Amino acid sequence: MSGFKSLFKQTFIYGLATVLPRMLSFLLVPLYTNPDVMSVEEYGRVSFIFAYFVLFNVVLAYGMETAFFRFFNKEKHPENVTSTASISLVVTSFLVLGIAFLFRDFIASAIEIDLKYLNLVFIILLLDALVIIPFAWLRATKRPTKYAIIKIFNVAINLGLNVFLLLYLKGLSDDFDILKNIYKPDFEISYIFISNVVASGVTLLLLIPFYTKIRYSFDSNLWKRMLKYSAPVLLAGVAYSINETFDRILLKELLPADISEVQIGMYSACYKIALFMTLFATAFRLGIEPYFFSHSKTENPQKNYAKILEFFVAFGSIILLTVVVFSDIIKPYIIRSEDFYEAMWIVPLILIANFCLGIYHNLSVWYKITDRTKFGGYISVFGAIVTLVINYLLIPHIGFKASAIATVSAYGVMMLISLYYGQKYYPIPYNFKKIGLYFVLSVVFSTVYFYGFRENYYIGIGALIVFLIVVFQLEKKSITVLIKN
């Protein structure tokens, strides 16, 4: 159990680095959904632009972060891996974004993003690409505290600037002449991206020492092997970005122009309520990914991998049911305008979808440590096809509901396919009875309550208590051993 204790310690710190900053940035949702700051349509426009962020970030990273982890733990000289990966990302980032800047007018027209926003997007993308390997190196060398501090500082700056520029700048500009030159009316969307530029710039400055300490040597043979390993990861990443955010783009393309951005705004705001599951799954993944690689050569690692998934599903099930039961109590604190509430229908589906995605990431250990990353690409591409097909078929008829159905369908299918091939190529003794019980029970309780007895808290809290008793009874022994160790 000592390995698990170390894992949970890292997961807690990485969770702090992920959960606390995002909880701070979570405050941006009530800020953006405040009718005095931004309309539903304007929030939809911002969400549409951020949808492209995910895709562009994946392309600029091209799977090099995952390749870095694999080869850092595999090679005799990890410093060569660090140097080669860093040089690769720096060169490609400046090259790709330099070309994109030259053709910015064409790109702005093609993806329907205002040029003034696109210029800021390019700057943010470059700054974020330059910190990929430094952050990965902190994780690989087990420096979660520094990782957490920098991540928290980044979002604190972003949050602070958003609040200042969107809420206080206008009023203060009347009292201070120096601020009159900064404030511009109807400039809210630009202020959001300017805040991101400053936060990303400060983050890069804090990580500059990494670039001054590494030994600059480029191993072309190593680089080719890393690219071969990362290519399927890139494919999977592009497919993931389609699953995660392309629904906003499709909503804009497939719905009438007069309602598309409003639907995107409502959908994106209510989507944020599922952030609790996303935060948990992301923190867990950040903690376990280095663990999976570093323990892959230990004796019988499959036994530990099985237990890890069991813990994940148990905790994830509790989070799913808790958020669904209390979603209507939570929503006014997150979404400040009732104009967005029409999309609350999607909340259980998006929570379940992210739960399935978290399980998929846990299951993906089989293809990562056996160097079968091409399967990750295949599975993600299949999920992306499910996303695109369902969205294309249903968006014209049911709008944002189609996107929620597509998301849960895609991640559910990916989870099942990964489980099937994982057991074929790298069998892990999962406790399917217990995991299946947690998953099915939490999904059934959540959907029946929300769509059948919504806001009847006697039924909702009763279901939650029953589920907690089931989990405690089945995990009592494991919890006791873990606490004692």
C-alpha positions in Angstrom: 0.0 0.0 0.0 3.0 2.3 0.3 3.0 2.8 -3.5 -0.7 3.8 -3.3 0.1 6.3 -0.5 2.8 7.9 -2.7 0.3 7.9 -5.6 -2.4 9.6 -3.6 0.0 12.1 -2.2 1.1 13.1 -5.7 -2.5 13.0 -6.9 -3.5 15.4 -4.1 -0.8 17.9 -5.0 -1.5 17.6 -8.7 -5.2 17.9 -7.8 -4.4 21.1 -5.9 -2.6 22.3 -8.9 -5.6 21.5 -11.1 -8.6 21.9 -8.8 -7.7 25.0 -6.9 -6.7 27.1 -9.9 -9.8 25.9 -11.8 -12.0 26.6 -8.9 -10.5 30.2 -8.9 -11.1 30.3 -12.7 -14.5 28.8 -12.1 -15.4 32.3 -10.8 -15.0 33.5 -14.3 -18.2 31.6 -15.3 -20.5 33.8 -13.1 -18.5 36.8 -14.2 -19.0 36.0 -17.9 -22.6 35.0 -17.4 -23.3 38.2 -15.5 -25.8 40.1 -17.8 -24.0 43.4 -16.9 -20.8 42.1 -18.3 -21.7 39.8 -21.2 -24.8 38.6 -23.0 -25.5 34.9 -23.7 -24.6 35.5 -27.4 -21.2 37.1 -26.5 -20.4 34.2 -24.1 -21.2 31.9 -26.9 -18.7 33.8 -29.1 -16.0 33.4 -26.5 -16.7 29.7 -26.1 -16.6 29.2 -29.8 -13.1 30.7 -29.9 -11.9 28.7 -27.0 -13.1 25.5 -28.8 -10.4 26.2 -31.4 -7.8 26.7 -28.6 -8.1 23.0 -27.7 -7.5 21.8 -31.2 -4.6 24.2 -31.9 -2.9 23.3 -28.5 -3.1 19.6 -29.4 -1.5 20.2 -32.9 1.3 22.3 -31.4 2.1 19.7 -28.8 1.9 16.8 -31.3 2.0 14.1 -28.5 5.5 15.1 -27.4 4.5 15.4 -23.8 3.5 11.7 -23.6 6.5 10.7 -25.6 8.7 12.6 -23.2 7.3 10.6 -20.2 7.7 7.3 -22.0 11.3 7.9 -23.1 12.4 9.8 -19.9 11.7 6.6 -17.9 13.0 4.3 -20.6 16.3 5.8 -21.8 19.6 5.5 -20.1 20.2 9.2 -20.5 17.0 11.1 -19.6 18.7 14.4 -20.0 19.0 13.7 -23.8 15.2 13.2 -23.9 14.6 16.5 -22.1 16.9 18.4 -24.4 15.6 16.8 -27.6 12.0 17.2 -26.7 12.5 20.9 -25.7 14.4 21.8 -28.9 11.7 20.1 -31.0 8.8 21.9 -29.4 10.5 25.3 -29.4 11.4 25.1 -33.1 8.1 23.7 -34.3 6.1 26.2 -32.3 7.8 29.3 -33.7 7.8 27.8 -37.2 4.1 26.8 -37.3 2.8 30.0 -35.6 5.1 32.2 -37.7 3.5 30.7 -40.8 0.0 31.0 -39.3 0.7 34.7 -38.6 1.7 35.3 -42.2 -1.7 33.8 -43.3 -3.7 35.2 -40.5 -6.2 37.0 -42.7 -7.1 33.8 -44.6 -7.3 31.8 -41.3 -9.5 34.4 -39.7 -11.9 34.2 -42.6 -11.9 30.4 -42.8 -12.7 29.7 -39.1 -14.8 32.8 -38.6 -12.8 34.4 -35.8 -12.3 38.2 -35.7 -8.7 39.0 -36.7 -8.2 41.1 -33.5 -9.0 38.1 -31.4 -6.9 35.7 -33.6 -3.7 37.7 -33.1 -4.1 37.3 -29.4 -4.9 33.6 -29.8 -1.6 33.1 -31.6 0.4 34.7 -28.9 -1.3 32.6 -26.2 -0.7 29.4 -28.2 3.0 30.1 -28.5 3.5 30.9 -24.9 1.6 27.8 -23.8 3.5 25.6 -26.2 6.9 26.7 -24.7 5.9 25.5 -21.2 4.8 22.0 -22.2 8.1 20.3 -21.6 9.1 22.3 -18.5 5.9 21.3 -16.8 6.3 17.7 -18.0 9.8 17.7 -16.6 8.6 18.9 -13.2 6.1 16.0 -13.1 8.7 13.4 -14.3 11.2 14.5 -11.7 8.6 14.4 -9.0 8.4 18.1 -8.2 4.6 18.5 -7.8 4.8 21.4 -5.3 6.6 23.7 -7.8 4.3 22.5 -10.5 1.3 23.3 -8.3 2.5 26.8 -7.3 3.2 27.9 -10.9 -0.1 26.5 -12.1 -2.0 28.3 -9.3 -0.1 31.5 -9.9 -1.0 31.4 -13.6 -4.8 31.2 -13.0 -4.7 33.7 -10.2 -3.2 36.3 -12.5 -5.7 35.3 -15.2 -8.6 35.6 -12.7 -7.4 38.8 -11.2 -7.0 40.5 -14.6 -10.4 39.3 -15.8 -12.1 40.7 -12.7 -10.2 44.0 -12.9 -10.7 44.6 -16.6 -14.3 43.5 -16.9 -15.7 44.8 -13.6 -13.6 47.6 -12.3 -11.7 49.2 -15.1 -14.6 51.2 -16.5 -15.5 52.8 -13.1 -11.8 53.5 -12.2 -11.1 55.1 -15.5 -13.4 58.0 -14.5 -11.2 58.6 -11.5 -7.7 57.9 -12.7 -6.4 59.5 -15.9 -3.8 56.8 -16.5 -6.6 54.2 -16.8 -8.6 56.3 -19.4 -6.1 55.2 -22.0 -6.5 51.5 -21.1 -10.3 51.3 -21.0 -12.2 50.8 -24.2 -15.9 50.3 -24.5 -17.3 47.1 -25.9 -13.8 45.5 -25.5 -14.8 42.7 -23.1 -13.8 39.7 -25.3 -10.4 41.3 -26.0 -9.9 41.8 -22.3 -10.5 38.1 -21.7 -7.7 37.2 -24.2 -5.4 39.9 -23.0 -5.7 38.4 -19.5 -4.7 35.0 -20.9 -1.7 36.5 -22.7 -0.3 38.1 -19.5 -0.9 35.0 -17.4 0.8 32.7 -20.0 3.7 35.2 -20.3 4.3 35.3 -16.6 4.2 31.5 -16.4 6.9 31.2 -19.1 9.1 33.7 -17.2 8.8 31.5 -14.1 9.9 28.5 -16.1 12.8 30.2 -18.0 15.3 28.7 -15.5 14.5 25.3 -17.0 15.7 26.5 -20.4 18.9 27.9 -18.9 19.8 24.7 -17.1 19.3 22.0 -19.7 22.1 20.8 -21.9 21.2 21.6 -25.5 21.9 18.6 -27.6 19.6 17.2 -30.3 19.6 13.4 -30.8 18.0 12.9 -34.2 17.6 9.2 -33.8 15.9 9.6 -30.5 13.7 12.4 -32.0 12.6 10.1 -34.8 11.7 7.4 -32.2 9.8 9.9 -30.1 7.9 11.2 -33.2 7.0 7.6 -34.1 5.7 7.1 -30.6 3.9 10.5 -30.5 2.2 10.3 -33.9 -0.7 8.2 -32.7 -0.9 10.4 -29.6 -1.3 13.4 -31.9 -4.0 11.6 -33.8 -5.7 10.7 -30.5 -5.3 14.3 -29.3 -7.0 15.7 -32.5 -9.8 13.2 -32.1 -10.1 14.1 -28.4 -10.4 17.8 -29.3 -13.2 17.0 -31.7 -14.9 15.0 -28.9 -14.3 17.7 -26.3 -15.0 21.0 -28.1 -16.0 20.5 -31.7 -19.6 20.5 -30.8 -19.5 24.3 -30.3 -18.1 24.6 -33.8 -20.8 22.3 -35.2 -23.5 24.2 -33.3 -22.4 27.4 -35.0 -22.3 25.7 -38.5 -25.5 23.7 -38.3 -27.9 26.0 -36.5 -29.4 29.2 -37.9 -27.1 32.2 -37.4 -29.6 34.1 -35.2 -29.6 31.4 -32.6 -26.3 29.5 -32.9 -24.2 31.7 -30.6 -27.0 31.8 -28.0 -27.2 28.0 -28.0 -23.4 27.7 -27.7 -23.5 30.2 -24.8 -26.2 28.2 -22.9 -24.6 24.9 -23.6 -21.1 26.0 -22.6 -22.2 27.6 -19.4 -24.2 24.5 -18.2 -21.3 22.3 -19.4 -19.2 24.0 -16.7 -21.3 22.3 -13.9 -19.6 19.0 -15.0 -16.3 20.6 -14.1 -16.3 18.8 -10.8 -15.9 15.5 -12.5 -13.4 16.9 -15.0 -11.2 18.2 -12.2 -11.3 14.9 -10.4 -10.5 12.9 -13.5 -7.7 15.3 -14.6 -6.1 15.4 -11.2 -6.2 11.6 -11.0 -4.7 11.3 -14.5 -1.8 13.7 -13.7 -1.0 11.6 -10.6 -1.2 8.2 -12.2 0.4 8.8 -15.6 4.0 9.0 -14.2 3.1 6.1 -11.8 2.0 3.9 -14.7 5.3 4.3 -16.5 7.6 4.1 -13.5 6.0 0.9 -12.2 5.5 -0.8 -15.5 8.6 -3.0 -14.9 7.9 -3.9 -11.3 6.6 -7.3 -10.3 3.0 -7.8 -11.2 2.0 -4.2 -11.8 -1.4 -5.3 -13.2 -2.6 -5.9 -9.7 -2.0 -2.3 -8.7 -3.4 -1.0 -11.9 -6.6 -2.9 -11.2 -6.9 -1.4 -7.7 -6.3 2.1 -9.0 -9.3 1.8 -11.4 -11.5 0.5 -8.6 -10.6 3.5 -6.4 -11.2 5.8 -9.4 -14.7 4.4 -10.2 -15.7 4.4 -6.5 -14.8 8.1 -6.0 -16.1 9.1 -9.5 -19.4 7.5 -8.8 -19.9 9.5 -5.6 -19.0 12.7 -7.4 -21.4 11.9 -10.2 -24.4 11.3 -8.0 -23.6 14.2 -5.6 -23.3 16.8 -8.3 -26.5 15.6 -10.1 -28.5 15.7 -6.9 -27.4 19.2 -5.9 -27.0 20.6 -9.4 -30.0 23.0 -9.1 -28.6 24.3 -5.8 -25.2 24.8 -7.3 -26.3 26.5 -10.6 -27.1 30.0 -9.3 -23.6 30.3 -7.8 -22.0 29.3 -11.1 -24.3 30.7 -13.8 -25.6 34.1 -12.8 -28.3 34.6 -15.4 -31.4 32.5 -15.8 -31.1 33.0 -19.6 -28.6 30.1 -19.5 -30.7 27.6 -17.5 -32.5 26.1 -20.5 -29.4 23.9 -21.1 -29.4 22.3 -17.6 -30.8 19.3 -19.3 -27.3 18.3 -20.4 -25.7 18.2 -16.9 -26.1 14.5 -16.1 -25.1 13.4 -19.6 -21.9 15.6 -19.5 -21.0 14.3 -16.0 -21.4 10.7 -17.2 -19.4 11.4 -20.3 -16.5 12.8 -18.3 -16.7 9.9 -15.9 -16.4 7.5 -18.9 -13.5 9.6 -20.2 -11.7 9.3 -16.8 -12.2 5.5 -16.8 -10.9 5.5 -20.4 -7.7 7.3 -19.3 -7.2 4.8 -16.6 -7.7 1.9 -19.0 -5.3 3.4 -21.5 -2.3 2.2 -19.5 -2.2 -1.0 -21.6 -1.4 0.7 -24.9 0.9 3.3 -23.4 3.3 0.9 -21.6 3.2 -1.7 -24.3 4.1 0.9 -27.0 0.8 0.3 -28.8 -0.1 4.0 -28.9 -1.6 3.5 -32.3 -4.6 1.9 -30.6 -5.1 5.2 -28.7 -5.3 6.9 -32.0 -7.7 4.4 -33.5 -10.0 4.5 -30.4 -10.1 8.3 -30.3 -10.7 8.5 -34.0 -13.7 6.2 -33.7 -15.0 8.3 -30.8 -14.6 11.4 -32.9 -16.6 9.8 -35.8 -19.4 9.0 -33.3 -19.3 12.6 -32.1 -19.5 14.0 -35.6 -22.2 11.7 -36.9 -24.5 12.2 -34.0 -24.0 16.0 -34.0 -24.6 16.2 -37.8 -27.7 14.1 -37.6 -29.3 15.6 -34.5 -28.2 19.2 -34.1 -30.6 20.5 -36.7 -33.5 18.9 -34.8 -32.7 19.2 -31.1 -29.8 21.7 -30.9 -27.4 21.5 -27.9 -29.1 18.3 -26.6 -27.6 16.5 -29.6 -24.1 17.6 -28.5 -24.6 16.2 -25.0 -25.9 12.9 -26.4 -22.9 12.7 -28.8 -20.4 13.4 -26.0 -21.6 10.7 -23.7 -22.0 8.2 -26.6 -18.4 8.9 -27.9 -16.7 8.5 -24.5 -18.8 5.5 -23.5 -17.8 3.7 -26.7 -14.2 4.7 -26.3 -14.2 3.3 -22.7 -15.7 -0.1 -23.8 -13.4 -0.5 -26.8 -10.3 0.3 -24.7 -11.4 -2.2 -22.1 -11.9 -5.0 -24.8 -8.5 -4.5 -26.5 -6.7 -3.9 -23.2 -7.8 -7.3 -21.8 -6.7 -8.9 -25.1 -3.2 -7.4 -25.2 -2.4 -6.6 -21.6 -4.8 -8.4 -19.3 -5.4 -6.7 -15.9 -7.4 -8.4 -13.2 -10.1 -5.8 -12.8 -12.9 -6.5 -10.3 -15.6 -6.1 -12.9 -18.4 -7.0 -10.5 -17.5 -4.2 -8.0 -16.6 -1.6 -10.7 -19.7 -2.4 -12.7 -21.9 -2.1 -9.6 -20.5 1.3 -8.8 -20.8 2.6 -12.3 -24.3 1.2 -13.2 -25.8 2.1 -9.8 -24.5 5.7 -9.9 -25.6 6.3 -13.5 -29.1 4.8 -12.9 -29.6 6.8 -9.7 -28.4 10.0 -11.3 -30.5 9.8 -14.5 -33.7 8.5 -12.8 -33.5 11.3 -10.2 -32.7 14.2 -12.5 -35.1 13.3 -15.3 -37.8 11.9 -13.1 -37.6 13.4 -9.6 -35.6 16.6 -10.1 -35.4 18.8 -7.0 -37.1 16.2 -4.9 -34.3 16.1 -2.4 -35.9 13.4 -0.2 -35.4 11.0 -3.1 -32.1 12.5 -4.3 -30.3 12.6 -0.9 -31.8 9.2 -0.1 -30.3 7.7 -3.2 -27.0 9.3 -2.4 -27.0 7.9 1.2 -27.8 4.4 -0.1 -25.0 4.5 -2.6 -22.5 5.8 0.0 -23.4 2.9 2.3 -22.8 0.4 -0.5 -19.4 1.8 -1.3 -18.3 2.0 2.3 -19.3 -1.6 2.9 -17.4 -2.9 -0.1 -14.3 -0.7 0.4 -14.1 -0.7 4.2 -11.2 -3.1 4.3 -9.2 -1.2 1.6 -9.9 2.2 3.3 -8.8 0.9 6.7 -5.5 -0.6 5.3 -4.8 2.6 3.3 -5.3 4.8 6.4 -3.1 2.6 8.6 -0.3 2.8 6.1 
